[in-house]
Amino acid sequence: MFTGIAATQLSAFDPQSATILQGTIAAAAVINELIAVIAAKKGFEWAGELNQHRVDTLGELQTNEI
């Protein structure tokens, strides 16, 4: 949404820069999501919440390995 607003405002003055701006913001969003996923996984590892074992309703051992 904000990318569209920024690109629309910029396109009146410099259409080529507006296109570059849209691509840059999209790429930054993807990189941000990758970093967030890696950081979240590391946080769960440090908290000891990955690779935990639990017993299901039939009494069998199950693992929650990711």
N, CA, C and O atoms as CSV, one atom per row, in Angstrom:
chain,resi,resn,atom,element,x,y,z
A,1,MET,N,N,0.827,-1.176,0.000
A,1,MET,CA,C,0.000,0.000,0.000
A,1,MET,C,C,0.883,1.255,0.000
A,1,MET,O,O,0.712,2.147,-0.832
A,2,PHE,N,N,1.819,1.309,0.935
A,2,PHE,CA,C,2.685,2.481,1.009
A,2,PHE,C,C,3.616,2.557,-0.195
A,2,PHE,O,O,3.997,3.647,-0.622
A,3,THR,N,N,3.980,1.401,-0.742
A,3,THR,CA,C,4.815,1.395,-1.941
A,3,THR,C,C,4.086,2.063,-3.089
A,3,THR,O,O,4.669,2.855,-3.829
A,4,GLY,N,N,2.815,1.744,-3.236
A,4,GLY,CA,C,2.012,2.342,-4.296
A,4,GLY,C,C,1.881,3.844,-4.140
A,4,GLY,O,O,1.964,4.582,-5.121
A,5,ILE,N,N,1.681,4.295,-2.929
A,5,ILE,CA,C,1.571,5.737,-2.672
A,5,ILE,C,C,2.873,6.440,-3.010
A,5,ILE,O,O,2.879,7.476,-3.675
A,6,ALA,N,N,3.977,5.865,-2.543
A,6,ALA,CA,C,5.284,6.478,-2.802
A,6,ALA,C,C,5.580,6.499,-4.301
A,6,ALA,O,O,6.052,7.506,-4.828
A,7,ALA,N,N,5.301,5.389,-4.985
A,7,ALA,CA,C,5.579,5.312,-6.417
A,7,ALA,C,C,4.688,6.273,-7.201
A,7,ALA,O,O,5.144,6.897,-8.159
A,8,THR,N,N,3.439,6.394,-6.807
A,8,THR,CA,C,2.529,7.312,-7.495
A,8,THR,C,C,3.003,8.752,-7.361
A,8,THR,O,O,2.995,9.509,-8.332
A,9,GLN,N,N,3.411,9.120,-6.171
A,9,GLN,CA,C,3.884,10.483,-5.947
A,9,GLN,C,C,5.170,10.751,-6.726
A,9,GLN,O,O,5.345,11.830,-7.292
A,10,LEU,N,N,6.058,9.775,-6.751
A,10,LEU,CA,C,7.342,9.963,-7.426
A,10,LEU,C,C,7.200,9.899,-8.944
A,10,LEU,O,O,7.957,10.554,-9.660
A,11,SER,N,N,6.242,9.121,-9.445
A,11,SER,CA,C,6.115,8.945,-10.894
A,11,SER,C,C,5.769,10.242,-11.619
A,11,SER,O,O,6.062,10.389,-12.805
A,12,ALA,N,N,5.154,11.171,-10.918
A,12,ALA,CA,C,4.849,12.462,-11.546
A,12,ALA,C,C,6.130,13.221,-11.892
A,12,ALA,O,O,6.153,13.996,-12.848
A,13,PHE,N,N,7.176,13.004,-11.131
A,13,PHE,CA,C,8.432,13.724,-11.341
A,13,PHE,C,C,9.469,12.897,-12.091
A,13,PHE,O,O,10.194,13.415,-12.941
A,14,ASP,N,N,9.533,11.604,-11.766
A,14,ASP,CA,C,10.560,10.736,-12.367
A,14,ASP,C,C,10.033,9.300,-12.436
A,14,ASP,O,O,10.211,8.539,-11.485
A,15,PRO,N,N,9.384,8.915,-13.551
A,15,PRO,CA,C,8.786,7.578,-13.668
A,15,PRO,C,C,9.784,6.433,-13.524
A,15,PRO,O,O,9.453,5.392,-12.955
A,16,GLN,N,N,10.995,6.613,-14.030
A,16,GLN,CA,C,11.995,5.548,-13.930
A,16,GLN,C,C,12.390,5.303,-12.466
A,16,GLN,O,O,12.551,4.158,-12.046
A,17,SER,N,N,12.539,6.359,-11.716
A,17,SER,CA,C,12.875,6.218,-10.293
A,17,SER,C,C,11.732,5.579,-9.516
A,17,SER,O,O,11.972,4.867,-8.541
A,18,ALA,N,N,10.508,5.819,-9.928
A,18,ALA,CA,C,9.356,5.211,-9.257
A,18,ALA,C,C,9.390,3.696,-9.413
A,18,ALA,O,O,9.090,2.963,-8.470
A,19,THR,N,N,9.757,3.229,-10.602
A,19,THR,CA,C,9.871,1.789,-10.838
A,19,THR,C,C,10.983,1.187,-9.995
A,19,THR,O,O,10.815,0.119,-9.405
A,20,ILE,N,N,12.107,1.865,-9.940
A,20,ILE,CA,C,13.229,1.400,-9.121
A,20,ILE,C,C,12.830,1.366,-7.644
A,20,ILE,O,O,13.173,0.433,-6.918
A,21,LEU,N,N,12.108,2.389,-7.219
A,21,LEU,CA,C,11.659,2.459,-5.828
A,21,LEU,C,C,10.759,1.274,-5.474
A,21,LEU,O,O,10.901,0.680,-4.406
A,22,GLN,N,N,9.834,0.934,-6.373
A,22,GLN,CA,C,8.942,-0.204,-6.117
A,22,GLN,C,C,9.733,-1.498,-5.975
A,22,GLN,O,O,9.474,-2.285,-5.065
A,23,GLY,N,N,10.681,-1.722,-6.853
A,23,GLY,CA,C,11.499,-2.933,-6.784
A,23,GLY,C,C,12.356,-2.980,-5.540
A,23,GLY,O,O,12.528,-4.038,-4.935
A,24,THR,N,N,12.892,-1.839,-5.157
A,24,THR,CA,C,13.736,-1.771,-3.972
A,24,THR,C,C,12.937,-2.070,-2.706
A,24,THR,O,O,13.404,-2.805,-1.836
A,25,ILE,N,N,11.750,-1.509,-2.602
A,25,ILE,CA,C,10.918,-1.744,-1.421
A,25,ILE,C,C,10.482,-3.207,-1.360
A,25,ILE,O,O,10.465,-3.803,-0.283
A,26,ALA,N,N,10.128,-3.793,-2.510
A,26,ALA,CA,C,9.733,-5.206,-2.540
A,26,ALA,C,C,10.898,-6.103,-2.132
A,26,ALA,O,O,10.713,-7.044,-1.360
A,27,ALA,N,N,12.092,-5.822,-2.644
A,27,ALA,CA,C,13.262,-6.626,-2.287
A,27,ALA,C,C,13.589,-6.495,-0.803
A,27,ALA,O,O,13.940,-7.479,-0.151
A,28,ALA,N,N,13.475,-5.289,-0.274
A,28,ALA,CA,C,13.747,-5.081,1.150
A,28,ALA,C,C,12.748,-5.844,2.016
A,28,ALA,O,O,13.114,-6.363,3.070
A,29,ALA,N,N,11.499,-5.914,1.583
A,29,ALA,CA,C,10.482,-6.650,2.347
A,29,ALA,C,C,10.801,-8.141,2.379
A,29,ALA,O,O,10.641,-8.784,3.416
A,30,VAL,N,N,11.248,-8.693,1.260
A,30,VAL,CA,C,11.607,-10.113,1.207
A,30,VAL,C,C,12.801,-10.393,2.108
A,30,VAL,O,O,12.797,-11.366,2.862
A,31,ILE,N,N,13.809,-9.557,2.035
A,31,ILE,CA,C,14.999,-9.733,2.883
A,31,ILE,C,C,14.622,-9.624,4.356
A,31,ILE,O,O,15.117,-10.388,5.184
A,32,ASN,N,N,13.754,-8.686,4.679
A,32,ASN,CA,C,13.294,-8.511,6.055
A,32,ASN,C,C,12.586,-9.769,6.563
A,32,ASN,O,O,12.807,-10.190,7.699
A,33,GLU,N,N,11.740,-10.364,5.730
A,33,GLU,CA,C,11.029,-11.583,6.133
A,33,GLU,C,C,11.992,-12.745,6.343
A,33,GLU,O,O,11.824,-13.520,7.284
A,34,LEU,N,N,12.984,-12.875,5.491
A,34,LEU,CA,C,13.977,-13.942,5.665
A,34,LEU,C,C,14.722,-13.785,6.986
A,34,LEU,O,O,14.912,-14.755,7.720
A,35,ILE,N,N,15.135,-12.575,7.279
A,35,ILE,CA,C,15.835,-12.323,8.541
A,35,ILE,C,C,14.923,-12.622,9.728
A,35,ILE,O,O,15.373,-13.187,10.725
A,36,ALA,N,N,13.645,-12.248,9.631
A,36,ALA,CA,C,12.700,-12.493,10.725
A,36,ALA,C,C,12.502,-13.983,10.959
A,36,ALA,O,O,12.428,-14.418,12.108
A,37,VAL,N,N,12.416,-14.767,9.904
A,37,VAL,CA,C,12.235,-16.219,10.050
A,37,VAL,C,C,13.464,-16.844,10.698
A,37,VAL,O,O,13.339,-17.672,11.601
A,38,ILE,N,N,14.638,-16.457,10.245
A,38,ILE,CA,C,15.870,-17.006,10.829
A,38,ILE,C,C,15.999,-16.614,12.294
A,38,ILE,O,O,16.369,-17.440,13.130
A,39,ALA,N,N,15.695,-15.359,12.609
A,39,ALA,CA,C,15.777,-14.897,14.000
A,39,ALA,C,C,14.760,-15.615,14.884
A,39,ALA,O,O,15.068,-15.972,16.021
A,40,ALA,N,N,13.548,-15.827,14.364
A,40,ALA,CA,C,12.527,-16.526,15.144
A,40,ALA,C,C,12.936,-17.971,15.412
A,40,ALA,O,O,12.762,-18.474,16.522
A,41,LYS,N,N,13.476,-18.632,14.403
A,41,LYS,CA,C,13.923,-20.015,14.595
A,41,LYS,C,C,15.021,-20.077,15.655
A,41,LYS,O,O,15.003,-20.943,16.529
A,42,LYS,N,N,15.967,-19.156,15.569
A,42,LYS,CA,C,17.054,-19.132,16.548
A,42,LYS,C,C,16.514,-18.863,17.947
A,42,LYS,O,O,16.986,-19.450,18.921
A,43,GLY,N,N,15.538,-17.988,18.049
A,43,GLY,CA,C,14.916,-17.708,19.350
A,43,GLY,C,C,14.248,-18.933,19.940
A,43,GLY,O,O,14.367,-19.195,21.137
A,44,PHE,N,N,13.535,-19.694,19.096
A,44,PHE,CA,C,12.909,-20.923,19.578
A,44,PHE,C,C,13.961,-21.944,19.995
A,44,PHE,O,O,13.769,-22.671,20.970
A,45,GLU,N,N,15.069,-22.001,19.265
A,45,GLU,CA,C,16.150,-22.918,19.647
A,45,GLU,C,C,16.723,-22.533,21.008
A,45,GLU,O,O,16.910,-23.390,21.872
A,46,TRP,N,N,17.000,-21.248,21.198
A,46,TRP,CA,C,17.560,-20.787,22.469
A,46,TRP,C,C,16.588,-20.999,23.620
A,46,TRP,O,O,17.012,-21.235,24.751
A,47,ALA,N,N,15.306,-20.920,23.349
A,47,ALA,CA,C,14.297,-21.130,24.392
A,47,ALA,C,C,14.069,-22.610,24.666
A,47,ALA,O,O,13.361,-22.971,25.606
A,48,GLY,N,N,14.670,-23.471,23.840
A,48,GLY,CA,C,14.527,-24.909,24.040
A,48,GLY,C,C,13.172,-25.448,23.615
A,48,GLY,O,O,12.726,-26.475,24.127
A,49,GLU,N,N,12.515,-24.770,22.690
A,49,GLU,CA,C,11.183,-25.195,22.286
A,49,GLU,C,C,11.170,-26.027,21.013
A,49,GLU,O,O,10.103,-26.464,20.581
A,50,LEU,N,N,12.309,-26.253,20.410
A,50,LEU,CA,C,12.383,-27.134,19.252
A,50,LEU,C,C,12.869,-28.502,19.686
A,50,LEU,O,O,13.556,-28.632,20.699
A,51,ASN,N,N,12.517,-29.512,18.928
A,51,ASN,CA,C,12.921,-30.892,19.182
A,51,ASN,C,C,12.425,-31.406,20.533
A,51,ASN,O,O,13.086,-32.234,21.159
A,52,GLN,N,N,11.280,-30.928,20.983
A,52,GLN,CA,C,10.692,-31.431,22.220
A,52,GLN,C,C,9.928,-32.716,21.929
A,52,GLN,O,O,9.441,-32.927,20.818
A,53,HIS,N,N,9.832,-33.559,22.930
A,53,HIS,CA,C,9.092,-34.807,22.795
A,53,HIS,C,C,7.779,-34.684,23.550
A,53,HIS,O,O,7.712,-34.037,24.596
A,54,ARG,N,N,6.734,-35.309,23.013
A,54,ARG,CA,C,5.454,-35.324,23.702
A,54,ARG,C,C,4.825,-36.688,23.505
A,54,ARG,O,O,5.211,-37.436,22.606
A,55,VAL,N,N,3.878,-37.004,24.328
A,55,VAL,CA,C,3.179,-38.284,24.233
A,55,VAL,C,C,1.786,-38.001,23.689
A,55,VAL,O,O,1.083,-37.123,24.189
A,56,ASP,N,N,1.384,-38.758,22.647
A,56,ASP,CA,C,0.066,-38.541,22.067
A,56,ASP,C,C,-1.000,-39.258,22.889
A,56,ASP,O,O,-0.693,-39.865,23.915
A,57,THR,N,N,-2.236,-39.190,22.447
A,57,THR,CA,C,-3.350,-39.746,23.226
A,57,THR,C,C,-3.294,-41.265,23.339
A,57,THR,O,O,-3.949,-41.832,24.213
A,58,LEU,N,N,-2.531,-41.940,22.482
A,58,LEU,CA,C,-2.404,-43.394,22.554
A,58,LEU,C,C,-1.192,-43.823,23.389
A,58,LEU,O,O,-0.890,-45.012,23.484
A,59,GLY,N,N,-0.510,-42.860,23.984
A,59,GLY,CA,C,0.631,-43.174,24.829
A,59,GLY,C,C,1.918,-43.392,24.084
A,59,GLY,O,O,2.896,-43.855,24.671
A,60,GLU,N,N,1.950,-43.067,22.784
A,60,GLU,CA,C,3.147,-43.245,21.978
A,60,GLU,C,C,3.963,-41.952,21.973
A,60,GLU,O,O,3.420,-40.848,21.941
A,61,LEU,N,N,5.277,-42.127,22.005
A,61,LEU,CA,C,6.168,-40.984,22.002
A,61,LEU,C,C,6.193,-40.359,20.611
A,61,LEU,O,O,6.353,-41.056,19.609
A,62,GLN,N,N,6.034,-39.046,20.560
A,62,GLN,CA,C,6.083,-38.311,19.299
A,62,GLN,C,C,7.127,-37.218,19.434
A,62,GLN,O,O,7.364,-36.715,20.533
A,63,THR,N,N,7.753,-36.848,18.326
A,63,THR,CA,C,8.715,-35.761,18.341
A,63,THR,C,C,8.174,-34.605,17.526
A,63,THR,O,O,7.427,-34.797,16.567
A,64,ASN,N,N,8.557,-33.410,17.919
A,64,ASN,CA,C,8.156,-32.190,17.214
A,64,ASN,C,C,9.357,-31.607,16.497
A,64,ASN,O,O,9.623,-30.411,16.620
A,65,GLU,N,N,10.082,-32.413,15.757
A,65,GLU,CA,C,11.276,-31.938,15.087
A,65,GLU,C,C,10.883,-31.167,13.842
A,65,GLU,O,O,9.968,-31.541,13.108
A,66,ILE,N,N,11.604,-30.082,13.632
A,66,ILE,CA,C,11.357,-29.256,12.445
A,66,ILE,C,C,12.563,-29.333,11.556
A,66,ILE,O,O,12.585,-28.715,10.492
